[in-house]
Amino acid sequence: TLRAARAAGLDPGFLAATLLQESAFDPTAVSWAGAVGIGQFMVPTADLYGIDPFQPGPSIDATARLLNSYVTLYRGRRAADPFALALAAYNAGSAAVERYGGVPPYDETRAYIVDVRERWSRIVRDR
């Protein structure tokens, strides 16, 4: 996780908190929506990144790259909180973030952001 985060230019704690929330680091995880693996990729997204989402290393690398692309995108738009928007895009899709001009009004997505932020805060505090 540390290597993948550094390679993507992402805070390792942010990546770890996201993966913990997504799958509890379980490479065999499957969600009710059909997201799979440690990074909880939908098949088209995994295909886009050219990975088998059940392989932890490539899945972690792809998660780091995708999260960093979202953080970079929203930071470039001078968003007040590019990390919240990146998490919203990871959870609900970037189209939902665009449609609502920010974090979508989905209870699941809003709770997801809060949960990842709390985990990230604990990871940073415990370093």
Disulfide bonds with the S-S distance in Angstrom:
none
